């Protein structure tokens, strides 16, 4: 059973784009504010919040509805199922009925933004709960809070963030896990729109990923900050690398993937350092000296009690090489989530 809650922003979005609402909830419609006007003026227009009965909520009630979306996955009839789903403009969740083999017990959730991207003024906050022994796959960017139950698996496998010139982007993901919870999280960024000549030309990028145990003890705390005001020209610091990625693998269900990744990274990097090849690139520094470096760099480090988690960091000169790495390393997840990631 899926419960869908609709607010005025989400309903208006359906009207703006002339698409049919999938929910039968009846809401009181106010005047629509076209998405294009928000993009041009770089302002967010505040509209009164409306509950599922079409009643305008008081400010106190609206404060409790600050999240743009939430999804709850629980066991229903022995299978992972969405028992609660809520989203509002500019966020929309798409939950396909079937992904991969029907034998696979996994729920896929696609988080979409109207207009195909995030514009100035957007503030997207989501909350997810994955019940005991359930499996959920999420593709999203934004501020996320997630609780992963006992023996449950949450896989977050988005495409990379691409910031346009002068953009300022902040993202925070917070996970609450149990000792036997399982988490696969990919967080990566490209240098920008290469076809437009933009390479690391944004003003600010900040991405925080924090994992806590259920008692509040921190298990993993990480923040990546690229701030033009503090470090100057980001492109010079990156030395021609165009993609930065981080992969977190946590829990007993993904132990095999952890071992596989560590062995592969050790083999690849050892081979590159011992036998430099055409895969290495050559770049002049300010002193007019040539710097030789591999076009793809990866490293691994374990974290947590009994080394239950693995952190993988990647720097690469091409997005395609990172896609290839993710496809190869995360392929063993297919039996658990239905299809191979990044296929």
N, C-alpha and C positions, 0 to 999 in steps of 0.2 A: 504494500500500500504506500503510495506517494502522496504526501501532503504538500500542496503548493500554496504559498502565501504571496499575495500580490500587493504592491504599493503603487502609488500614483505614478512614480517615475517609471516603473517597469511597464505599466499599462500605456502610458503616453508613448513610450518607445515603440510599442507595437503599432500605435497609430501613425507615428512619424514614418516608419518604414513600410507601412501598408502590408504588414505581415499578420497572419492570423494568430491570435493568442491560443495557446494550447490549454489554458486553464479556463474553467467555467465560472470562476469567481467574478462577481459583479462589483465593479468599483465606481465611485463617483468621479467622473472625468472633469478635470479643470482644463484651462487653455494649454495646449501643447506648446512647448518651447523647442523649436527645431534644433537638432544636433549641430547643424552647420553654424548656427548663430553662436553656440557655445565655443566652437572651435575658433571662429573669427575674433570673438571678443575676449577669449581666454578667461572667461568668468563662469563660475558655476551658479546657476539660478536656483535659489532655494524655494521649493514648493511645499505646501502643507502635506504632511504625511497622512495617509488614509489607510485604515485597517481593512481586513477582508470583508467587513460588513459595510464598507463605504462610509464609515464614520471618521470625521476628521479628529485626529488624536491631539490631546493637549501636549504641551512642551515636555512635560515629565515623561509621558508615555513614549514620545518620539525619541527621547534620549536613550531609552532602553532598546531602540531599534536601530542603533548606529551601524551595525554590521550590514554590509551590502549583500551578503549571502551566507548561507550555512547549509550543510548537508550532514545527515546522520545515516550511517550504514550499520545495520544490525542483522542478526540471523532471523530469517523468516522461512519456516518450512525447511530448515536445514541448509538454506543458501544465503549468501550475502545479498542484502536487499536494501534499497534506499527507503527508509521509513519517514524521513522528513527532508524537504528540500525547499529552500527559500532564496530568492534573489530579487534584486531591484536595480533599476537603471543607475549606472551604465553597465551593469553586470548581468550576464545570463548564463545559466547552466544548461548544458545539453547532456542528457543521460541516455545513451543508446541502449536498446533492449538486449542486444547481443553483440559481443565483440569476441571474435575467435570461436573456439569450440564450445559447444553447449556443456561439455563436461567440466569446463573451467569455472570455478566459483569465484568470480571477480566482478566488481562494479567499476565501470569507467565513467569519469565525470570530466566533461570539457567545460572550462570556464572561458567565456567569450565576452568581448567588449563590443558594444555597438559602434560601428564605424571602422572596425578592424584594428583599433589601437587605443592607446591611452593619450588623452589630450591634457593640456594644462588645466589644472583645477581638479582633475579626477583624484579621488581618494578611495581606493578599493580595499575593503577589509572583509575577510572571510573566516569562517569557523567550521571545522570539520571534526567529526567524531566517528572513529572506526571501532565497532564493537568487537568483543572477544571472538577470536578465530575467524574474523572477516577479512576480506581483501578488497582494497580500494585503490584505483589508479587515478591520479589527478594530473591534469595539464593546466597550469595556471601561472600567472605572475601577479604579484601584489603582496599585500600584508595578509599573512595566513596564520591562524591558530589551529592546531590539530591535536587531538587526543587519540592515541593508538592503544587499543585494548590488548588483553592477554592473548598471546599467540596470533595476533592480528598482523596484517601487512599493509602498509601504506607506501605506495610508489608515486613520487612526484617527478614526472619526466617531461618538462616543458621544452619548447623551442627556446633558442637564446633570446635575451633581451637585446634590442638594437636601439640605441639612443641617437636621435637626430642631433644636429648641430645646436649648441647652446641649451640642450635639454638638461633638466634636473630631475633625477629619478631616485626614489628611495623605496626599499623593499625590506620587509621584516617577516620572518617565519619563526614561529615558536611551536615546539612539539613537546607534548607530555607523554612519556612512555613508561611502560612497566619493564621489569628485568627481561621478560621474554617477548617483548614487542619487537616488530621488524619494520625497518624503514629504509627505503631507497629514495634518495633525494639528489636531483641534479639541479645545479644553479650555474648558469653561464651567461656570458655577455660577449657580443662582437664589438668591433671598433666603430661601427656605424655604416652608413650607406656609401659603399666603395664607389658605386657608379656615379655618385654625386661628388666624389672627391673628399668625403668626410671620413677621417680616421682619428678616432679618439678626440673628437671635436666638441663633445658635450661639456657642460659646466660642472656637473656633479653626478656621481653614481655611488650609491651606498646600498649594500645588501648585507643584512644580518641574518644569521641562522643560529638559533639557540635550541638546545635539546635539554629537557629537564626530566628527572625521574619523578614519579608520582608524589614523593614526599617533598618535592621542591628543590632537591639537590641538583646542581648543574652537572650535566654530563658532557656537553659540548657547547662552546660559545665561540662564535666566529663572526667577524665583520670585515667586509671588503670595502674600502673607501678610496674613490678616485675623485679628488677635488682639485679643479684647476687653480683655484685661489691659493691652495696650500702647497701643491707640488709643481705648479707651473705647467709646462707643456707635457701632457700625458703621453703623447706620441713618442717623444724622445725617451721617456722612461720605459716604454714597452719594447724598444729595440726591434721594431718591425713585426712583433707578434700582434696578431689581429683578433685572437680569441683567448679568453680566460675562462676556465671551467673548474667547477668543484663538484665532486661526487661524494656523497656520504652513504655508506653501507653499514647497517646496524641490525644485529639480531641473529638468532640461530638459523632461520630459514634462508638467509643469504650468506651463510658462512662459506658455502662452496664458491659463490661469486667473489667474495673477499679473497679467498685463496687464489682464484683464477686471475684476478686483477693484479695481485701482488706479484705472482709469477711472471705475468706478461710484461708488466712495467719493468721489473728487474731485468728480464731478458732483453727487452728493446733498448733500454737506456745503457746497459752494459755493452751491447753490440755497437751502439752509436759512439760511445766514448772510446772504445777500443779500436774501432774501424770506421773513422769518418768517411762519409760517402757523399753521393750527389744529393742526399737528403739534407745536407748541411747548406746553409746560406752564408753569403759573404756580404758584409756591410762596412762602409767607411765610418769611422768615428770622427769627432771634431778635430783630432790631431792628424787626420788624414791617414790613419792606420786601418788596415782591414781587420774586422772582427769576425771570426768564424764561429758559428753556433748552429746547433741542430734546429731544424724547422719545426720540430715537435718535441716538447719536454713534458714528462709526467713524473710524479712522485707519489709515494704512499706513506702513510703513518697511521699506526693503530692508536685508539683512544678508549678510555673507559675501563671499568673493572674487568679483569681477565681479558683485556683487549677485545671486547665484544664489538667494537666499532672500527671502521676503517675510513680514513679520509684520503681522497685522491685529488690531486691538483694537476691541472693541465694548462699549458700555454702552447699555442700553435699559430702558424702563419696563415692557415686556411680553415674556414668553417667546415669544409668537406672532410678534412682529416679528423676533426673532433666528432662529427657525425659517425664516421667510420669506426672510430675508437669506441663510442658509446654502443653502437650496434653490436660490435663484436663482444665487448665485455659484459653487456647486460643481456645477451641472448639467452642465457640459462633461466631468465625470469619467465620465458614464454609459457611453460607449463602452469605457472602460478597466476599469470595475468591474462592469458588467452592469446596474445600475439607478441612477437618480439618487439621490444622498444626500438624506436627510430628506424623502423624497417624502410 
